[in-house]
Amino acid sequence: MYAEYWNLKLLPFENAPDPKFFFESHSHTEAVTRLLFSIQTRKAMALITGDYGSGKTVLCQTVIGRLDPNQHKIALVTNPRMDAIDITREIAYQLGEDIKTRSKYDVLHAFNNLLDRHHAAGRHCAAIVDEAQLVNDPAALDDLRLLLNHQVAGQFLMTLVLVGQTELNDMLRPIPQMTQRIGLRFHIPHLDASQVRPYMAHRMATAGGDMKIFTAEAISEVERLSKGNPREINALCDMALLTASLSSASQVTREHVADAGRERAT
């Protein structure tokens, strides 16, 4: 572990989504604000897209952490490779109901009763489907839409949030009944060059370190190789910190980052 070598409390560039490392770039801050607004004002649907590694999953976890648990009940589906019935049952389970049956009619009936109970208790439900482009059953998307049909006095009892890579737009385009209900669309771009250093600095500070560990040339190399993709930044910096520590270097240099880039390219 290089954490001890660099006097770090945590590994700063782990690619596991961790809300405490969430970097509030302008785009990520806007995405969080818009998504919170959609759930708190009980919109029917929201769609968040972004290329791989753009920080969509940690954004979802950040939003969940900022919602009042007394007023909201949230389901986060991180592996949507299920058939239509099982996605609905998984959402219900996370919302507090273990539906045993696989009868479509009975599942929908039990799900609506569950929404009614949360509504009566003053809680709004939200179902966030991460990596939604991986849904492998076209009927599942239409079944998710059907979950929004149950309303009280014209008020939606659940907000459905689809989060995925840009091809998700193409998957939804043939389903106008669903796209017409999307109240929020937001695409998360990669970081621009001016944001890479602040991103690295935020993660280093969160881990108990500072940017003096990286030379200016090393940072420029991270900017060049990563093209602003947060996941690529993490991978490059993680490997560069390791290789620099193994060579007993006093700083991470451009050569360490370049070596990391070559290793990732093989």
Secondary structure as GFF3:
##gff-version 3
##sequence-region A 1 266
A	DSSP	three_ten_helix	19	21	.	.	.	ID=ss1
A	DSSP	alpha_helix	26	40	.	.	.	ID=ss2
A	DSSP	beta_strand	45	50	.	.	.	ID=ss3
A	DSSP	alpha_helix	56	66	.	.	.	ID=ss4
A	DSSP	beta_strand	72	77	.	.	.	ID=ss5
A	DSSP	alpha_helix	84	95	.	.	.	ID=ss6
A	DSSP	alpha_helix	104	120	.	.	.	ID=ss7
A	DSSP	beta_strand	124	129	.	.	.	ID=ss8
A	DSSP	three_ten_helix	132	134	.	.	.	ID=ss9
A	DSSP	alpha_helix	138	146	.	.	.	ID=ss10
A	DSSP	three_ten_helix	147	149	.	.	.	ID=ss11
A	DSSP	beta_strand	151	152	.	.	.	ID=ss12
A	DSSP	beta_strand	155	156	.	.	.	ID=ss13
A	DSSP	beta_strand	158	164	.	.	.	ID=ss14
A	DSSP	alpha_helix	168	172	.	.	.	ID=ss15
A	DSSP	alpha_helix	176	179	.	.	.	ID=ss16
A	DSSP	beta_strand	182	188	.	.	.	ID=ss17
A	DSSP	alpha_helix	193	206	.	.	.	ID=ss18
A	DSSP	three_ten_helix	211	213	.	.	.	ID=ss19
A	DSSP	alpha_helix	216	226	.	.	.	ID=ss20
A	DSSP	alpha_helix	230	246	.	.	.	ID=ss21
A	DSSP	alpha_helix	254	265	.	.	.	ID=ss22
###
